[in-house]
Amino acid sequence: MTKYKIGLLPGDGTGPEVLEEGLKVMGAAAAKFGITFDTEHYDFGGERYKRTGEILPDSAIPELAKCDALFLGAIGHPDVAPGILEKGILLRIRFELDQYINLRPVKLYPGVETPLKNKGPEEIDFVVIRENSAGLYTGVGGVQRQGTPYEVAIQNMVYTRNEVDRCLRYAFEYTRKRDKRKALTLCGKTNVLTYVYGLWERAFHEMGQAEFADIKRDYAHVDATTMWMVKNPEWFDVIVTGNMFGDIITDLGAMIQGGMGIAAGGNINPSGVSMFEPIGGSAPKYTGLNVINPLACIFAGQMLLEHLGEDKAAAAIEQACVDFLNAGVIKGLSAKDIKDAGMTTTGIGDWIANRVAQS
């Protein structure tokens, strides 16, 4: 029996509620496929910050680094200014654990509505790989003459060749392993951001030619990428891009796959500790009402198991979610849809966990 240590970060708002359901479904898969979890809870979030003034203690990163994976609910508290918790918890974990890949599947499941006309599950099934630890989000820059008419603000986009290469290598290897169309698209802006995306494009083709001749390479400017994601999402297999562009296009991807209620992602260190999370926020107004949709967190748990190499358990969770969506138990993914159907957060978790156990 394989045992994994999982660090649990329930976080704020409805985060603990959805994480509980994600863990419940993972537990059902674990029981079926001979897996055990040693879980450790961490109370990092808004309530702890309000109580202690501490965002992330110095002991946190070494402790989290001992886990096999991290499972996050949501971060964001209405009584804490935006950015404090996000930077102090999420970004710090990403940077200090070197989670340099953000992995975001964009997959429309049967029974889920998309805002795209005449598009279905056959057309919407691709993956975005976002560089997750460099670029504009590292805080390189500054402000001079603040508060004067001559104020200057600078935010620098900085990439090293190593940072670009390791992201591209992960993307090429992922495209090969995914084994769909074996097509990798680089999303950039080489006509304006000539220095940074000139580096990305050169590295992309050099690596592809030298080591991944079986992978078809393509390039698209970021503005064209957003247009084609809406008009012809079936053109994409895997997209790789930098930090800021990835942040933008993955939220568009979440919308075309049905919304934040179903989108999940992973912050990946291929040789270290990775963290998996639902993409939606903490939704504080629904806290404690038992009506928030846990599907995104359940899919995040599925990604976590897949990352650990537990492919059968991950596949069982995905199929159980598909069965739930096909069953028409709820008409949509919103809290209102769940309430109108007489369903609950815990009820959805129970339904899917039972289906996993019966599979």
N, C-alpha and C positions, 0 to 999 in steps of 0.2 A: 504494500500500500504506500503510495507516494504522499509525502507530507510537505506542505508549503506554509511559510509564514507570511501572512497578509496583514499589512498595516491599514487600518480603517480610519478614515478621516471624514466623519459624518458632516462636519461643518455647520452651516447656518440654515435657518428657515426650514424648508421641506427636505433639505439634504439628508438628515437622519432618517426620515420616513422612506425615501426612495432607496437609500443605501440598505436599509433593512430588507426590503423586498429583493434587491439585487443579490444580497447575501443569502437570502432564503432559497432563491432559485439555484445559485451556485452550490448551496448545500445539498439540494436534491440531486444535482448532477454529480457531486462528489460521492454521495452515497451509492449511486448507481455504478460509477466507474472506478471505484477503489481509490478515492482521493480523500485526504484529510487536510483540514486547515487549522493552523495555529494562529488565531487572530489577536491583534493588539490594537486597542482603541486609543485614539489621540483626540483631545478636545480642542484642537486649534480652531479658532474662529472668532466671531464677533463677541459672543458672551464671555469667553475667556479674556479677550482684549479689554472689554468694559470692566471686568472684575479685577484684573491684575495689571493692565497697561502693557502687557507682554503679548507680542504677536507670535513669534516663534522662538522658543528658548534655544540657547546655543547647543543644548544637548540633543535637539530634535533631529538634525540632519544625520549625525552618527547613528542614532537609533533607527531612523527610517532606512538607512543604508544597509541594515542587517536583514531587512525584509526581502522576500522573493518578489513581491509586487505591492503596490499601494492601490487602494480603492477609495475614491473620493465621492462624497455626496454633492455638496455645493458650498461655495464661499460667497458671502455677501450679506451684510447686515444693515437694516434700515437706519440704525443709530450710529453707524460708523461711516465716515466720509468715504466715497468711492475712491478706490486705489490703494488705500492703506492695507486692507486685508489681501487684496489681489496681488499687490507687489510683495508684501511681507510674507505671504504664505505660498501662493501658487508660483510666482516667478522665482522666489528664492529656492523652492524645492526643485523647479526645473533647472535652474542654473547650477546649483550646488551638487545635484545628483547627475548633472550633465545629460539631461533628457533632451537630446538635441534633435529629436524627431517628433513631430506631431502628426499622428496617423488618424485620418478622418475618412472612413468609408462613407460614400454617398450612394445609398441603395434604397430604392423604392420597393416596399414589400406589397404583395397582393392585399387588397382591402384597405390600403392607405391612399388618401387623396393627395394629388399633386396639383399645384396651381398651373402646371404646364398643359396646354391643350394638346390632345392626341398623343400624349406620352404615357407609357406605362412601365412596369417593372423590366421589360425587355430593353427599354431605352435608357433607363436611369440606374446604372450600376457601374460606378467607377470609384476610384480612391484618390484622395489628395494627400500628398506627403509634403508637409510644411517644415522648413528649417525652423527650429524652435528655440534657439539659444543665442542668436547673434543678430546682426542687422540693426535696424532702427530701434529695437526694443531693449538694447543694452544700456541706454541712458547716456551715450557718449554725446557731449555737446554742452551747452550752457547758455546763460542769459547775461548780457551786458547792458549797462545803463537802464536797468529796470525802473519802470515808472516814469520815464522821461519820453518825450516825443521821438528820441533817437534810440529807443530800445532795440536791441538785436537779440534774436533767439536762433540758436543753431542746434539742429538735431542731426547727427551724423550716421549714415548707413555704412557700417564697417564689416567687411568679410575677409577672412583669411582664406588662402587656397585650401588649407586643411579642413576648415569648416564647410566649405563648399563641397570638397571631394567626399567627405564622409557622408554627407546628406545624399549626394548623387549615388554613391555606392549602395546605400541602403535602398534607394528608389529603384535602381536597376535590379538589385537582387530580389526585391519585393515583387517587381513586375514579372520577373522570371518565375518565382514561386507561385504567384497568383495564377499564371498560365491561362489567361483568358485570350486576349488578342496580342499579348506581348508587345504593347505599344506604350511608350513613355513620352509624355509631352512636357517640355520645359516651359513654364509660364514666367515671363519676365517683362522687361521694358527696355530692350537693347537700343531703341531709337532715341531714348532720352537719358536713361540712367546707364550711360555707355560704359562707365568704368566698372561698376559692380556687376551689371548683367552681361557685360562683355566677358568678364571672368567666368561667370556661370555658364555662358554659352560655349566658351572655349573648353572648359573643363568637361562639360556635358558631352561634347562630340569626341574629345580625346579619349575619355574613358569608354564611351560607347564603342568606338572603333577598335580600341585595343583589347577590351575585355568582354564586351556584350554585343557581339555581332548578331546574335539571334534576336535582339530587342530592336524593334522599329523606333526610331527617334523622330520627334517632331518638335517644333517650337511655335509658341503663340504669345503675342503681347498680352498683358493682363487684361486690357480692355476688350480685346477680341475673345479672350477666354471667357469672360463673363457673358458676352453675347452668345457664344456657342453653347455654354452651359444651359442657357435658356432655350435657344432655338434648336440645337442638335446635341443634346447631352450624350447621345449614343456614340458620338465621335470619340469620346474619351475612354481610356482604360485606366491609366495611372497618370496623375499630374504631379510634378515636383516643382516647388517654388520656394522663394525666400519667405522670411518671417512675416513681414507686413502684408504682402500680397496673399499669403496663405491664410492669414487671419481673416481677410475680407472674403475670399472666394469660398472658404469653408462654411461661412454663415449663409452664403447664397446656396451652397450645396445642401445645407440643412433644410432650407425652405423648400427646395424642389423635391426632397425626399419625404416631405410630409410635415416638417416643422421641428422645433427644438424638443418636442416631446418624445421624439424617437431617435434623435441623433446622438451618437456616442463617439468618444475619441480616446486616444492613448497618447501619453507623453512618454516617449520611448528612449531608453538608453539600451542599445542592443547588447551591451556587455555588462550592464549594471541593473539598477532597480528602475522599473517603469511604473507609471501611475495612470490609472484608467478612470474615466469620469463621464457622466452625462453632460451634454453640452448646455442644456438649459440652466438658468440661474436658480437662486435659492427660493424664489416665489414666496416671500414672507407672508403675503396676505392669505395664503392657503395653509399656513402652518397649523398642524393639529386637526385639520378638517377631514383628513383621510380621503381626499378627492384628487390629489395630484397624480399625474400619470407617471408610473415607475418604469415604463418600457425602456426609456433611454438608459437608465441605470442598469437594467437587466441586460441590455445589449452591451453595456460597458463591461459587465461581468463576463459575458461571453467572449469579448475581446481579450480580457485578462487571461482566461483559461487558454485561449488559442495561443497567446503570447508565451505561456508557460509550456506549450507543446501538448496540451491536453485537447487534441483536436476532436476526439469523439464526444467529450463532454461539452465542448463549445458548440459542436454541430447539433447536439440534442437540445441545447438551449435555444439556438436559432430556430430550429424546426418547431419547437413548442411555441415560440413567439409568433411564428407564421401561422400556426394552427389557431392561436388565439385571435389574431387579426382576421383570419378567414372565417372564423365562427360568427362574426358579427355581433359579438357581445356588447361592444360599444360602437357608436356611429362615427365617432371622431376621437381625437387625441387630447382634447382640452379637458380641464377640470369640470367644466359645465357638461360636456358630453358624458363624462364618467358619472357625474351626479344624476343626470337625466336618465341614464341607463340603469340606475339603482345599483351601480357598481362602486367599489371603493379601491383605494390604493392597495390595501392588504388583500382585497378580493382578487385583484389582478395578479398579484404575486402568488397567491394560493393556486389560482387556476393554472398558471404556467408551471409552477413547481410540481403540481400533481401530474401535468402532462409529461414533464421530463421524467418523473418517476415511473410513469407507465410506458415510456417509449422503449 
